Amino acid sequence: MNSDKLYPIEGFTNTLLLKPLIAQSDVRNVEVGEFSYYSDFEDPTKFLENNVLYNFGFSGTSLRIGKYSAIAHGTKFIMADANHATQGVTTFPFAVFGGKWAEAKPLTDYPFKQYKDIVVGNDVWLGFEVTVMPGVTIGNGAIIGAKSVVASDVPAYAVAAGNPAKVIRQRFTDTEIEKLEVMRWWDWPQEHIEKAIPMLVEGGVETVWDYAVSHSLVSA
């Protein structure tokens, strides 16, 4: 597998790797790791226009997605620039219309709430038409159910769903999650990932841990 190949599935253009797509653009506040992909029934090349919304840049925030994450059709990331100032008696954004309204109080002087970056971890699965709100962090290995609205942080290896999304269950025990976070299989050399694919797909945490220890990928 080549992480710089835009379309990773031969003869299929509805799924693409996001890292090479973003590298071809002039967008600098969206970062995606190797092999994270987006699938779209129409045109996945429009990801930055259709799925990363309100990315005007004045909030100074970024969208950061890790490696080996799967993003389903219609997932939307709402950037912090979408928000209106709520400190005063009105939320109306006079300044965006320019002219005297902008002179009265420039947009840069508005008391906008400060947000963190949107962070999606490694090995995350975002289901069909998920919406991710500003400032949210989704931990490694999390699964987000279809049409969920993620308005608050989701811990690593949790399954969350709903509007707003709530954690339904953990995928593994606390001890297993600890080991998975230490192993960080997505950072292994690619040859080890390829050897370990069968156990990554259907093996237990202990099996993968034993492999990592035996190949000096983690300390016992």
KEDREN-103090 format. One line per field, with one value per residue (C-alpha): y, z, x. Coordinates in steps of 0.05 Angstrom, whole numbers, plus 5000, padded with zeros to 4 digits. Example, Ala and Ser with C-alpha at 12.3 -4.5 7.8 and 13.67 -1.06 7.14 Angstrom:
c2: (4910;4979)
c3: (5156;5143)
c1: (5246;5273)
***
This chain:
c2: (5000;5070;5124;5177;5144;5184;5125;5064;5015;4997;5020;5052;5128;5134;5124;5164;5175;5244;5258;5263;5301;5354;5357;5378;5436;5503;5488;5490;5480;5409;5353;5278;5219;5161;5115;5153;5153;5185;5149;5188;5164;5224;5259;5249;5299;5354;5335;5402;5441;5398;5365;5415;5472;5545;5540;5614;5616;5673;5628;5601;5530;5467;5399;5342;5270;5212;5151;5092;5127;5113;5170;5152;5190;5256;5265;5340;5377;5444;5491;5544;5600;5579;5608;5675;5720;5710;5759;5816;5822;5799;5744;5779;5783;5855;5859;5804;5850;5902;5977;6018;5956;5930;5998;6003;5939;5898;5823;5815;5852;5808;5770;5701;5640;5609;5537;5482;5445;5388;5325;5257;5202;5142;5082;5120;5101;5158;5129;5154;5229;5241;5314;5335;5402;5453;5437;5363;5309;5237;5188;5132;5072;5105;5087;5140;5116;5139;5209;5224;5296;5296;5358;5335;5294;5218;5175;5126;5060;5082;5071;5134;5150;5198;5273;5294;5233;5194;5137;5071;5025;5015;4969;4938;4935;4991;4947;4928;5001;5019;4967;4990;5062;5039;4995;5049;4997;5052;5077;5010;5002;4982;4913;4896;4922;4879;4817;4831;4845;4778;4788;4863;4845;4786;4774;4797;4851;4801;4768;4835;4853;4789;4803;4873;4849;4792;4841;4895;4943;4954;4939;4882)
c3: (5000;4983;5031;4977;4927;4923;4905;4944;4915;4843;4795;4851;4858;4914;4968;4974;5022;5054;5064;4989;4975;5026;5001;4933;4964;4993;5059;5116;5179;5162;5177;5165;5178;5132;5106;5136;5083;5064;5026;4988;4942;4897;4897;4955;4924;4950;5023;5041;5010;5029;5094;5130;5139;5159;5152;5143;5185;5233;5294;5286;5298;5259;5243;5258;5241;5257;5218;5195;5209;5168;5152;5122;5071;5094;5156;5172;5213;5238;5247;5302;5251;5247;5316;5332;5391;5448;5500;5481;5472;5399;5362;5294;5258;5233;5213;5161;5117;5113;5105;5165;5203;5199;5216;5278;5305;5262;5262;5294;5355;5366;5433;5402;5447;5441;5418;5415;5351;5328;5340;5313;5337;5302;5282;5291;5253;5240;5214;5161;5165;5232;5253;5294;5329;5344;5396;5402;5413;5393;5423;5388;5368;5381;5339;5327;5305;5242;5243;5312;5332;5372;5416;5471;5477;5466;5503;5469;5448;5465;5423;5422;5387;5388;5388;5427;5423;5488;5504;5499;5520;5519;5466;5514;5588;5620;5623;5549;5529;5568;5529;5462;5477;5494;5432;5383;5327;5275;5288;5274;5211;5154;5146;5217;5207;5144;5182;5239;5197;5214;5289;5284;5250;5292;5348;5420;5453;5487;5421;5390;5453;5451;5378;5396;5454;5413;5358;5406;5385;5458;5524;5564)
c1: (5000;5023;5000;5009;4963;4898;4853;4876;4825;4840;4785;4743;4739;4688;4741;4804;4862;4857;4931;4948;4883;4901;4973;4945;4905;4925;4890;4940;4897;4873;4922;4910;4954;4972;4917;4858;4804;4738;4683;4630;4574;4585;4653;4702;4750;4704;4719;4750;4693;4634;4655;4700;4651;4659;4734;4747;4810;4797;4787;4858;4835;4853;4824;4873;4858;4904;4925;4882;4816;4753;4705;4638;4596;4567;4609;4615;4666;4640;4698;4698;4690;4616;4602;4571;4589;4540;4565;4519;4444;4447;4484;4476;4544;4539;4613;4609;4567;4623;4614;4593;4573;4644;4673;4629;4662;4709;4700;4768;4743;4681;4681;4680;4686;4756;4757;4809;4825;4781;4822;4804;4851;4881;4839;4773;4710;4661;4595;4547;4532;4565;4572;4633;4626;4682;4735;4718;4770;4753;4802;4841;4800;4732;4670;4616;4548;4512;4481;4509;4526;4591;4589;4636;4699;4696;4747;4793;4761;4691;4628;4585;4520;4461;4448;4486;4530;4536;4583;4545;4601;4676;4704;4755;4771;4810;4872;4865;4856;4919;4958;4929;4948;5019;5025;5001;5000;4988;5058;5091;5134;5088;5120;5099;5029;5023;5047;4999;4937;4902;4911;4894;4829;4806;4855;4850;4891;4937;4953;4973;5011;5051;5069;5091;5134;5165;5185;5210;5155;5138;5171;5141)
***
